[in-house]
Amino acid sequence: MSAKPLLSCQHLNAWYGAAQVVFDISLQIAPGEVVALTGSNGAGKSSTLKALMGLMPKRSGLMTFAGLDISNAQPYQAAQLGLGYVPEDRRIFTDLTVLENLQVGMQAQRQKDRAKTWTLDTVFSLFPALREMQHRASAHMSGGEQQMLSIARTLMGNPKLLLLDEPSEGVAPVVAELLAQAILTMKAQGVSVLLSEQNLAFTRLVCDRTYTLAKGQLV
């Protein structure tokens, strides 16, 4: 990889309580790359993303993002630096409307040097269906629509890198195709993506490179 990495981790380990689930993982993501973590269910893909975001109870290793050490950063600190996270279970606020969910995703104007690429207009252009249902309670959305909303809400924070957990899981093929096109559009807008995915056909549509995991280790 010739470009200076946007995200780098060396010897990443992570635990749930006494159980270690991520073992000595080292990887890099360059600016503008879309990279996949592939592997079967239980391979450690989601746990690796959570560890990078600071969401694991215990982790070790050296992690840098945009040239800064985030090895001990809290999730909110990583988010303020431009690391976005879309969890597998979407975690939308079902008692809020689509528009209110997107407004929750807006970051305070802390990073004055960071371009504000993603606004309501640009995320509605990426996912036109959300514009049409912006005043709908998000509890009354399909799984595919909720996945679009979860991605759009994270983009409202204008991340430099998006950690995207199992984007095609549980959605119709036509929605998976739309999500693939959205990832390519994000890449064209300068957003790097690290996604976990079991669907190899989906990764072939969007990814520059892949890392394969098994039992929490790179293979």
Secondary structure, 3 states (H helix, E strand, C coil): CCCCCCEEEEEEEEEECCEEEEEEEEEEECCCCEEEEECCCCCCHHHHHHHHHCCCCEEEEEEEECCEECCCCCHHHHHHHCEEEECCCCCCCCCCEHHHHHHHCCCCCCCCCCCCCCCHHHHHHHCHHHHHCCCCEHHHCCHHHHHHHHHHHHHCCCCCEEEEECCCCCCCHHHHHHHHHHHHHHHHCCCEEEEEECCHHHHHHHCCEEEEEECCEEC
